[in-house]
Every structure is written in C-alpha cells, then in structure tokens.
Amino acid sequence: MTGLKIGHNRSELASPSQILETMAATDTSNRGRIAMMAVKLPSDFEVTTRKKLTETSSGKFFKHNNPKLVPSFDRGVAGEKGEVVGDELTLAKILGTGAFCEVREVRSITLKRETNECPYENETELIPKPRGAGDEKSSVDNSNMETDEADFPLDGNFTNKSQIRNYMHKYCLRPGEEDMKLHARYALKQLKPTENEKYIRQGLIDISIEAQFLACLNHPNIIKMRGLVGKPFSPDFGIILDRLYMTLDDKMEFWKEERKNASSKHMCGCLGMGFDKATKQGLLFQAVTVAYDLSSAMRYISGQNLVYRDTKPQNAGFDVRGDIKLFDFGFVKELSNDLLDKESGQYKLTPFTGSIPYMAPEVFTGKPYGKPSDVYSFGVLLWEMLHFKYAFYHLDRRDFLDVVVRREYRPSIDGSLPVMIRTIIKECWDSDPAKRPPFERIAVLLKAEYQSMVSGDMLDHSAKLVDKSTRSFRARVIDYCDLRQINNMCEVRRMCRLHGNTHRFVAA
C-alpha cells in the first residue's frame, strides 16, 4: 500500500495510522449504512415529510432569507459483493453522537461526477430556489463579510455549485499552524446506523428541517452547512458542516481543571494566591467572551422570529480559529401567528422539547412558550460557564419537576461575579417568562462587560502576565500549547458518550 491520497493542494500522503483509522472507520460506517438502507420506510413517508418541509419553508423567515448555494455529493451504493461503490466521501472517526445522528470527520472528497445539476429531483424541495434567481446564483449579500472561519471563499465568489464542489475537493484538509499534520475542514452529519424504522423516520425529519434552516441562516457564530450528501428522504441523506475541534462542554471541563490546578497554588503563599486570582480573572474573561458570542447568535435567531429550543454546552463548539459556533438546529421552529396563544402571548409548541437541565419550566410542563424559553436555557448555561460546574445534572425528571419547576429552586450565584453578570443570570432564569429579558438586552449587557474587561477594569496586571493567551482570546481560544491536553481529555469524554456514560437527560 503506497499511502492514501488526500484532498489538499500540497498533494501529501497520509500517515500509516491515518490510513488504518480511515479504513476502519469507513468499513464500520459502510456496513451499518448498508444494513440501514435495507430498512423499508412506509410508502407515504416521503409524501408526509415533503408536506412538513413545505409547511416549514412557507414561513416569513424563508421569504426574507434566501438560501446559499449548497452543492450535493454522492453516497455510494452497495455493490455485488456488499462493498460500497460511487461514494465521494471518505469518512474517519466519529466526532459526536446525538439521539438520532452521528457526526464523522470527512477525510477526503473524491469527485466522481462533473455537473451543476441536482442528482435528485427532490433536492430542490429540500433547499428552495432563491426568489428572483436561478438555481446556480448565490443570493446572499456578502458585501460586508470577510472570508469565513474555514477559509471558505464567500458565496459571492462562486457562480455555480460545481465550483464549490471543486474547492471542497481540493481543500478538504488544512495544514496545522504548529505542526505539519493535515487537519480536516469538514464533518458529515448523518443518521446513526440503525434498523429501527421509527428512529430513521424521526432522524430524517430532524436533519431535513435542520438543512432547510442552515441553508438560510447567516451569522458568524452559527455553524455553516457546506453541502448535502445522499438522496433526500432516504437513510443515506446527510449534511456537510464545518468541522469543530471541541465542544463548549469540553471547554468547560478544561476551565474546571484550570481552576482546580490554580487553586492548589494556594500552598505557595502570597504568590500562589495571586496566581489563583489571576487565573480566575482570565477564565472569567474567556467565559464572558464566549457568552457574548453565543448571545449574539441567539439575538440573531430571536430576531428572525425563531426559537432554538436546545441550548446546552454540547450544542456549541469551537472551530480551528477558536470562534464559538452554535450547531444542531433540528429543533428550530418559526413562531407563526397560527400558533399564537392569545391568552398567554406565547405559542402552542411541542412540549418537553430539548434537554432537561436547560429546559424552561413552561416547556417541561407543556404550557405555551416562545422566545423566553431560550432565554431561560441561556441563563442556566451562563451560570454553569461562570461557576465551573453543572446546575441540575443530578436531577431526573421527577426531581426536576419537584425542585426546579414547582419549588423554583435556582443555585446560588457567586457574589464575586460582576453585578451586571449576576443580574443577567437572575433575570434569565426567572420562573415568569414575561420577566425574562430579550436577547437584545442580554447581548448589550454582556458586550459592555466584555469591553470593560478588555479596557483593564477587570484584568489586572498579574492576570495579563499569567494568562497571555487570554488577552487575545477573541482571535484564538484554542491555544496549540495545550491542544494535546485538550484533545486527550476530549477523546476520553467522547468515548464515554459513545458508551452511554453521560450526565445529561435528553428529551426524546
């Protein structure tokens, strides 16, 4: 074996370990996918799913936000000997899993067709045509935007989907800044291999709706969808996303360890205490920076009259430049007038949607809800980020109902935190949705707090000396000096998730 060719302009070869990893991952993925493809879905499934997607795309959001150019890539079919032929993607390790889907690293893209046309007729139903434009023209206004986080040319630089396919093939991998290794730019989100018809149907609906919204959402802190894979409404359908290198959940665990290690320095006398204070200030600055970026994304979502409905640290991650990205948009819903509950002013939406530790009381109990439910979830997450621990992870459904919903228990807030931060948390998780602030207010207050820290009001001289990377945190949150430590920790946590060892209670 001479080595695995990789899709990068440097025309380098993968290492033997990369070859073995990719071959094993691809073989496992293909065997599970072939078995899943054999599952017969109900004859009316495609019709009912199309109807649901048509209803979703008829809202004002899609009328006011034209979709980006989204190319498609082929998934292979089973050959005579059970092998997969015609697949344009080579997949590697699993990066994460959810209730219905898994995310795998894309190691290479090999183009096996040259066309601008959609390979499937129903692909155009999934991503509607831009209004007043043809299939191949991008309608997103990028005049005020820079090249994005994946060094991906802006849509305005492409005139058709074939150009995007060629670019993704050529630049599938990127060279590391501190090492000579090549790192993946993209990841594929697809259904987890299963022969459970119910899981396949629900997973396809969720990922199809997510694809619809991601094609039109446009914010620097929301993950970008780069392509569609496979046939829509079939088990081999998936979406190509920018690859993220760690989740916010992983980063919070890293902060926790940093805080713990710094606290142990107290044994070193005054110098140790100073170091602990400086580290605490540096971690606070990082957390506030991330919180502001997330609030900016949520302000954008709320401004589009959408509810996200699944805020949690596992649904946000960092790209290679260290920018936080919100992902997993399977639960997004547009708030339309026909769903409005006139008595409460909220909306009649599906109850018990999201993850229990971050679920607003009104969502848990099945009452009408809307944008304030996202605010509540953000408040719980903000508390966790600033206290380096989880708020309600130890509660099952019954305890959550009794303690959080009925008794309105909230964990105490650290009195040493800035007053503005404490105020935001208290307002966000108020039991009365009407008393929670809009994301416009939250983002403004967090930005003010961030600017105050940058100006030096919060970060004293010792903090700046001890944590130099913190000062340039907005430019790069993933410092390569600790990347190996982060990767090792993330790998352990990833294996725990794959084997079901998690402290999260996720709603079905």
C-alpha positions in Angstrom: 0.0 0.0 0.0 1.6 3.3 -1.1 -0.5 5.6 1.0 -3.8 7.4 0.9 -4.1 10.4 -1.3 -5.7 13.3 0.4 -7.7 16.2 -1.0 -5.2 19.1 -0.4 -3.2 21.2 -2.8 0.1 20.1 -1.1 -0.5 16.5 -2.5 0.9 14.9 0.6 0.3 11.4 1.8 -1.5 10.3 4.9 0.5 8.6 7.6 0.0 4.8 8.2 -2.0 5.4 11.3 -4.3 7.8 9.4 -4.8 5.2 6.7 -5.7 2.5 9.2 -8.0 4.8 11.1 -9.8 5.9 8.0 -10.1 2.4 6.6 -11.5 1.0 9.8 -14.0 3.9 10.3 -15.1 3.7 6.7 -15.6 0.0 6.8 -17.7 0.2 10.0 -19.7 3.1 8.7 -20.5 1.4 5.4 -21.6 -1.9 6.9 -24.0 -0.1 9.2 -25.3 2.1 6.4 -25.9 -0.8 4.0 -28.0 -2.5 6.7 -29.9 0.7 7.3 -30.6 1.2 3.6 -32.3 -2.1 3.6 -35.0 -0.9 6.0 -38.3 -0.3 4.3 -39.9 3.0 5.2 -43.7 3.5 4.9 -44.8 4.3 1.4 -46.3 7.6 2.5 -43.2 8.7 4.5 -41.7 10.8 1.7 -45.0 12.4 0.9 -45.7 13.4 4.6 -42.1 14.6 5.1 -42.3 16.8 1.9 -45.5 18.3 3.2 -43.9 19.0 6.6 -40.9 20.7 4.9 -43.2 22.7 2.6 -45.1 24.0 5.6 -41.8 24.9 7.3 -40.4 26.7 4.3 -43.7 28.7 3.8 -42.9 30.9 6.8 -41.7 34.5 6.8 -38.2 33.5 7.7 -37.7 31.8 4.3 -39.4 34.6 2.5 -36.9 37.1 3.9 -33.8 35.0 3.8 -32.6 33.5 0.5 -30.7 30.2 0.7 -27.0 30.0 -0.1 -25.5 27.9 -2.8 -25.4 24.3 -1.4 -23.7 21.6 -3.6 -24.5 18.0 -3.3 -22.2 14.9 -3.1 -23.0 11.3 -3.9 -23.2 8.5 -1.4 -22.2 5.1 -2.7 -24.5 2.2 -3.3 -24.0 -1.5 -2.4 -22.1 -3.4 -5.0 -22.4 -7.1 -5.9 -20.0 -8.2 -3.1 -21.5 -5.9 -0.5 -18.9 -3.2 -0.9 -19.8 0.5 -1.4 -19.2 2.0 -4.8 -19.5 5.5 -6.0 -19.1 7.2 -2.7 -17.5 10.7 -3.0 -16.7 11.0 0.7 -14.1 9.1 2.8 -15.0 9.3 6.4 -12.9 8.9 9.5 -13.6 8.8 13.3 -16.9 9.7 15.0 -16.7 13.2 16.5 -20.0 13.1 18.3 -23.4 11.4 18.6 -27.0 12.5 19.3 -30.3 10.9 19.7 -30.6 10.0 16.0 -27.5 11.3 14.3 -23.7 11.0 14.4 -21.0 13.3 13.1 -18.0 11.9 11.4 -14.8 13.6 10.2 -14.5 13.9 6.4 -11.0 12.8 5.5 -11.2 13.3 1.7 -13.6 14.2 -1.1 -13.2 12.5 -4.4 -15.4 13.9 -7.2 -17.0 11.2 -9.4 -19.3 13.4 -11.4 -18.9 16.8 -13.0 -22.3 18.6 -13.2 -24.2 21.6 -11.8 -27.4 19.7 -11.8 -29.0 18.3 -8.7 -28.6 14.5 -8.8 -32.0 14.0 -7.2 -35.2 15.8 -8.2 -36.4 16.2 -4.6 -33.2 18.0 -3.6 -34.8 21.3 -4.8 -37.7 20.7 -2.5 -35.4 20.5 0.5 -33.5 23.7 -0.4 -36.0 26.0 -2.1 -34.8 28.2 -5.0 -33.8 31.8 -4.2 -36.6 34.2 -5.1 -35.8 36.1 -8.3 -32.7 34.0 -9.0 -31.8 30.8 -10.8 -30.6 27.6 -9.3 -26.9 28.4 -9.6 -26.8 32.0 -8.4 -26.0 32.8 -4.8 -28.4 35.4 -3.3 -26.6 36.1 0.0 -25.3 39.6 0.4 -21.6 39.2 1.5 -20.5 42.7 0.8 -19.8 43.4 4.4 -18.4 40.0 5.4 -14.9 38.6 5.5 -13.6 35.2 4.4 -15.2 32.8 6.8 -13.7 30.6 9.5 -12.9 27.7 7.3 -11.0 29.9 4.8 -14.0 29.3 2.6 -14.5 31.9 -0.2 -17.7 33.8 0.3 -20.7 32.7 -1.7 -20.4 35.7 -4.0 -17.1 34.3 -5.3 -18.8 31.2 -6.7 -21.0 31.3 -9.7 -22.2 27.6 -9.5 -22.2 24.6 -7.3 -19.5 22.8 -9.4 -17.0 25.4 -8.3 -17.9 24.8 -4.7 -17.5 21.0 -5.2 -14.1 21.5 -6.8 -13.0 23.8 -4.0 -14.1 21.4 -1.2 -12.3 18.5 -3.1 -9.1 20.5 -3.4 -9.0 22.0 0.1 -10.6 19.2 2.1 -7.7 19.3 4.6 -5.8 22.2 6.0 -2.2 22.3 7.3 -1.7 22.9 11.1 -0.1 26.1 12.2 2.1 24.5 14.8 2.6 21.1 13.3 3.0 19.6 9.8 -0.1 17.4 10.1 -3.2 18.0 7.9 -6.5 18.6 9.7 -10.0 18.0 8.4 -12.0 21.1 7.4 -15.4 19.3 7.2 -17.6 16.8 9.0 -20.6 14.8 7.9 -23.8 14.7 10.0 -25.8 11.6 9.2 -28.2 9.1 10.8 -26.7 6.6 13.2 -26.7 3.1 11.8 -29.9 1.5 13.0 -32.6 -0.8 11.7 -35.3 0.9 13.9 -37.8 2.3 11.4 -39.1 4.9 14.0 -35.6 6.3 14.7 -34.9 6.5 11.0 -38.1 8.4 10.2 -37.7 10.9 13.1 -34.0 11.4 12.4 -34.6 12.1 8.7 -37.3 14.7 9.6 -35.0 16.4 12.1 -31.9 16.6 9.8 -34.0 17.7 6.8 -35.5 20.6 8.8 -32.0 21.4 10.0 -30.7 21.5 6.4 -33.6 23.9 5.4 -32.7 26.4 8.2 -28.9 26.2 7.9 -29.2 27.0 4.2 -30.6 30.3 5.1 -29.1 31.2 8.5 -26.2 33.6 8.2 -24.3 34.5 11.4 -20.6 34.3 12.3 -21.4 32.3 15.4 -23.7 29.7 13.7 -22.2 26.7 12.0 -22.1 26.7 8.2 -23.6 24.0 6.1 -21.3 23.3 3.1 -23.1 20.6 1.3 -25.8 17.9 1.0 -25.0 14.2 0.8 -27.1 11.4 -0.5 -30.7 11.2 -1.5 -33.1 13.4 0.5 -35.8 11.5 2.4 -33.7 8.3 2.4 -31.5 6.9 5.2 -28.2 7.8 3.4 -29.0 11.5 3.5 -26.7 13.8 5.4 -25.2 17.3 5.6 -21.6 18.5 5.4 -20.7 21.0 8.1 -17.5 22.8 9.1 -15.5 20.6 11.5 -15.4 21.8 15.1 -12.5 20.8 17.3 -14.1 20.8 20.7 -17.5 21.4 22.3 -18.3 24.1 24.8 -18.9 21.2 27.2 -15.3 20.0 26.7 -14.0 23.6 27.2 -16.0 24.0 30.4 -14.3 20.8 31.7 -11.0 22.3 30.8 -11.8 25.5 32.6 -12.7 23.5 35.6 -9.4 21.7 35.6 -7.6 25.0 35.1 -9.4 26.5 38.1 -8.7 23.4 40.2 -5.0 23.5 39.4 -4.7 27.2 40.1 -6.5 26.8 43.5 -3.8 24.2 44.5 -1.2 27.0 44.2 -2.6 28.5 47.5 0.0 26.3 49.2 2.7 28.6 47.7 1.9 31.6 49.9 1.1 35.0 48.5 2.4 34.3 45.1 0.1 31.3 44.8 -2.9 33.3 45.9 -2.1 35.9 43.3 -1.8 33.3 40.6 -5.2 31.9 41.6 -6.8 35.3 41.4 -5.2 36.0 38.0 -6.3 32.6 36.6 -9.8 33.1 37.9 -10.0 36.5 36.2 -8.6 35.1 33.0 -11.2 32.2 33.0 -13.9 34.7 33.7 -12.9 36.8 30.7 -12.9 33.7 28.5 -16.3 32.7 29.7 -17.8 36.2 29.2 -16.3 36.3 25.7 -17.9 33.0 24.7 -21.2 34.0 26.4 -21.3 37.3 24.5 -20.7 35.5 21.1 -23.5 33.0 21.9 -25.9 35.7 23.0 -25.1 37.4 19.7 -26.1 34.2 17.8 -29.3 33.9 19.9 -30.1 37.5 19.3 -29.9 36.9 15.6 -32.1 33.8 15.9 -34.7 35.6 18.0 -34.6 38.5 15.6 -35.6 36.1 12.9 -38.7 35.1 15.0 -37.3 31.7 15.6 -36.9 29.6 18.7 -33.8 27.4 19.0 -35.1 25.1 21.8 -32.0 23.1 22.6 -29.4 25.4 24.2 -26.8 23.3 26.0 -22.9 23.1 26.1 -22.9 20.1 23.9 -24.6 22.1 21.1 -21.8 24.7 20.8 -18.3 24.2 19.7 -15.0 25.9 18.7 -13.6 26.0 15.2 -9.9 25.9 14.4 -9.6 29.7 14.9 -11.2 29.5 18.3 -14.6 31.0 17.4 -17.7 29.6 19.1 -20.3 28.1 16.8 -23.9 27.1 17.7 -24.9 23.9 15.9 -27.7 21.3 15.9 -30.7 23.0 14.5 -33.1 20.1 14.4 -35.4 21.6 17.0 -35.6 25.1 15.5 -39.2 26.4 15.0 -40.6 29.6 13.4 -43.2 31.4 15.5 -46.2 31.9 13.3 -49.4 33.6 14.1 -51.4 30.5 13.7 -49.5 29.0 16.7 -50.1 32.0 19.0 -51.9 31.5 22.3 -53.8 34.8 22.7 -54.2 34.4 26.5 -50.6 34.0 27.4 -49.0 35.7 24.4 -46.8 32.7 23.8 -47.1 29.9 21.3 -48.6 26.4 21.2 -45.4 24.4 20.5 -44.4 20.8 21.2 -43.9 20.3 24.9 -40.9 18.7 26.6 -38.5 19.7 23.7 -34.8 20.0 24.4 -32.6 18.8 27.3 -33.9 18.6 30.9 -31.1 20.5 32.7 -31.7 23.6 30.5 -35.4 23.2 29.8 -37.6 26.1 30.8 -40.4 25.2 33.3 -43.2 26.1 30.8 -41.6 23.8 28.2 -41.3 21.0 30.7 -45.0 21.3 31.9 -46.5 21.6 28.4 -47.6 25.3 28.7 -47.4 27.7 25.7 -43.9 29.0 25.2 -41.7 31.1 22.9 -38.5 33.1 22.9 -38.3 33.5 26.7 -37.7 29.7 26.9 -34.5 30.1 25.0 -33.5 32.9 27.4 -34.1 30.6 30.4 -31.9 28.0 28.9 -29.2 30.5 28.2 -29.3 31.7 31.8 -28.7 28.2 33.1 -25.8 27.7 30.7 -24.3 31.1 31.6 -24.4 30.2 35.3 -22.6 26.9 34.5 -19.9 28.6 32.5 -19.1 31.1 35.3 -19.2 28.6 38.2 -17.3 25.8 36.5 -19.9 23.2 37.4 -23.3 22.0 36.3 -26.6 23.3 37.7 -29.1 20.5 37.5 -27.3 17.5 36.1 -28.0 15.3 39.1 -31.8 15.6 38.8 -34.0 13.1 37.0 -37.4 14.1 35.5 -39.3 13.7 38.8 -36.8 15.6 40.8 -36.6 18.3 38.2 -40.3 18.8 38.3 -40.4 19.0 42.1 -37.3 21.0 42.7 -36.8 23.3 39.7 -40.3 23.7 38.4 -42.6 23.6 41.5 -40.2 24.9 44.2 -38.4 27.3 41.8 -35.0 26.3 43.1 -32.0 28.0 41.5 -28.4 27.5 42.6 -26.7 30.4 44.4 -24.8 32.9 42.3 -21.1 33.7 43.2 -21.1 37.1 44.9 -17.7 37.9 43.5 -19.0 38.0 39.9 -19.6 41.4 38.4 -23.0 42.9 39.3 -24.1 43.0 35.6 -23.4 39.3 35.2 -25.4 38.4 38.3 -28.3 40.5 37.2 -28.4 38.8 33.8 -28.5 35.3 35.3 -31.2 36.2 37.8 -33.4 37.8 35.0 -32.8 34.9 32.6 -34.0 32.1 34.8 -37.0 33.9 36.3 -39.9 31.5 36.6 -42.2 34.0 34.9 -41.4 34.1 31.1 -42.7 37.7 30.9 -40.0 38.9 33.3 -37.1 37.4 31.3 -35.1 39.9 29.2 -34.9 39.7 25.4 -31.6 38.7 23.9 -31.1 42.2 22.7 -30.7 43.3 26.3 -28.5 40.3 27.2 -26.1 40.8 24.3 -25.8 44.5 25.1 -25.0 43.9 28.8 -22.5 41.1 28.0 -20.8 43.3 25.4 -20.5 46.1 27.9 -19.0 43.7 30.5 -16.6 42.3 27.9 -15.5 45.8 26.9 -15.0 46.7 30.5 -12.7 43.7 30.9 -10.7 44.5 27.8 -10.2 48.1 28.9 -8.4 46.8 32.0 -11.1 47.4 34.6 -11.3 43.7 35.3 -8.0 42.2 34.1 -5.2 43.5 36.4 -1.5 43.4 35.6 -0.9 40.0 37.2 -3.7 38.4 35.2 -2.3 39.7 32.0 1.1 38.3 32.8 -0.1 34.9 33.9 -2.5 34.3 31.1 -1.2 36.0 27.9 -3.4 33.9 25.7 -6.5 35.3 27.4 -5.8 38.8 26.1 -6.1 37.6 22.5 -8.9 35.1 23.2 -11.2 36.5 20.6 -8.5 35.7 18.0 -7.8 32.2 19.2 -9.4 30.3 22.0 -7.7 27.0 21.2 -4.1 27.6 22.1 -1.9 25.0 20.5 0.4 24.8 23.5 -2.4 23.0 25.4 -4.1 21.4 22.3 -2.7 17.9 23.1 -4.1 18.1 26.6 -7.5 19.2 25.4 -7.6 16.5 22.7 -6.7 13.8 25.2 -9.4 15.0 27.5 -12.0 15.3 24.7 -11.2 11.8 23.5 -11.9 10.3 26.9 -15.2 12.2 27.1 -16.1 11.2 23.6 -15.6 7.5 24.4 -17.8 8.0 27.5 -20.6 9.5 25.3 -20.4 6.7 22.8 -20.8 4.1 25.6 -23.7 6.0 27.2 -21.8 7.4 30.1 -23.3 10.9 30.3 -24.9 13.0 33.0 -27.4 14.5 30.5 -31.1 13.8 30.4 -32.1 14.4 26.8 -35.7 14.6 25.8 -36.9 12.3 23.0 
